[in-house]
Amino acid sequence: MSRAEIHTIAAVGDNPGINITVLADILGITKGAASQMIYKLVEKSMVEKKVSPDSDTEVVLNLTEEGQKNYAGHIEYHNQAIDESLKVLRDMPEASYTVMIEFFSEMEKTIDKNLKET
C-alpha cells in the first residue's frame, strides 16, 4: 500500500461515516483527489461507500474488514515508533537532552518570528 492510501485508511478509520468533502479537508487535498483515492481503496476492498442514512445525495465511507486490519496495523506501527522514540529519550545522557531542548527552543523562537513577519 502507498503512504497516501494508508493515511486515507487512517482518516476513514478515525472518522467512520465520513464523507468525501470532510476527508479531503482532513487530508489537505482536493475533493477530486480524495474521490480518486477512495475509488482505488474500494477496488482493493479496503473501504466501502454507502448512501448516508441522513441524505440520499451523500455518500459515507467506512472501512471494510480488510481495511480495519490495515488500520490496526498502522496504529501499531505508530505505537512502536513512539515507544522506540521514548526509549531513546529515556536512555539519552542528560547533557544531550539539555542541548536538544535548547535547540528546539531556539528553533521554535525562529519559527514564531517568521510567522509574525508573514
C-alpha positions in Angstrom: 0.0 0.0 0.0 1.2 3.5 -0.7 1.7 6.0 2.0 -1.3 8.1 0.7 -3.5 5.0 0.8 -2.7 4.1 4.4 -3.2 7.7 5.5 -6.5 7.7 3.8 -7.4 4.5 5.6 -6.3 6.0 8.9 -8.5 9.1 8.2 -11.6 6.9 7.5 -10.8 4.7 10.4 -10.5 7.7 12.7 -13.8 9.1 11.4 -16.3 6.3 10.5 -19.1 7.5 8.3 -17.0 10.4 6.9 -17.9 11.9 3.6 -15.5 12.9 0.7 -15.6 16.6 1.5 -14.6 16.2 5.1 -12.0 13.5 4.1 -10.4 15.9 1.6 -10.2 18.6 4.3 -8.6 16.3 6.8 -6.0 15.1 4.2 -5.5 18.6 2.8 -6.3 17.5 -0.7 -9.0 18.3 -3.3 -12.3 16.5 -3.3 -11.3 15.1 -6.7 -8.1 13.6 -5.3 -9.9 12.2 -2.3 -12.5 10.7 -4.6 -9.9 9.1 -6.8 -8.1 7.7 -3.7 -11.4 6.2 -2.4 -12.1 4.7 -5.7 -8.7 2.8 -5.5 -9.4 1.7 -1.9 -12.9 0.5 -2.8 -11.3 -1.5 -5.7 -8.8 -3.0 -3.1 -11.7 -3.9 -0.8 -10.4 -1.6 1.9 -13.2 1.0 2.0 -16.9 0.8 1.4 -19.1 3.6 0.2 -22.8 3.7 1.2 -25.6 6.2 0.9 -25.8 8.3 4.0 -28.6 7.5 6.4 -29.2 11.3 6.7 -29.3 12.2 3.0 -29.9 10.3 -0.2 -27.4 12.6 -2.0 -24.5 12.0 0.3 -22.1 9.0 0.4 -20.4 8.0 3.6 -17.2 5.9 3.9 -16.3 3.1 6.3 -13.5 0.6 6.4 -14.1 -3.0 5.4 -12.8 -5.9 7.4 -9.6 -5.8 5.4 -9.4 -2.0 5.8 -9.8 -2.5 9.6 -6.8 -4.8 9.6 -4.6 -2.3 7.7 -5.9 0.5 10.1 -4.9 -1.6 13.1 -1.5 -2.3 11.6 -0.9 1.4 11.0 -1.9 2.2 14.6 0.5 -0.5 15.9 3.3 0.9 13.6 2.9 4.3 15.1 2.8 3.0 18.7 6.0 1.1 18.1 7.7 4.2 16.7 6.6 6.2 19.7 7.8 3.6 22.1 11.2 3.5 20.4 11.5 7.3 20.4 10.6 7.4 24.1 13.3 4.7 24.8 15.9 6.9 23.0 14.9 9.9 25.1 15.0 7.8 28.4 18.4 6.4 27.6 19.9 9.8 26.4 22.5 11.4 28.7 21.1 14.4 30.5 23.7 16.7 28.8 22.5 15.6 25.4 18.9 16.0 26.4 19.5 19.6 27.6 21.3 20.5 24.3 18.3 19.1 22.4 15.8 21.1 24.4 17.8 24.3 23.9 18.0 23.6 20.1 14.2 23.0 19.8 13.5 26.1 21.9 15.7 28.3 19.6 14.1 26.7 16.6 10.6 27.5 18.0 11.6 31.1 18.5 12.8 31.4 14.9 9.6 29.8 13.6 7.5 32.2 15.8 9.5 35.2 14.5 9.0 34.1 10.9 5.3 33.6 11.4 4.9 37.1 12.8 6.7 38.6 9.8 4.3 36.9 7.3 
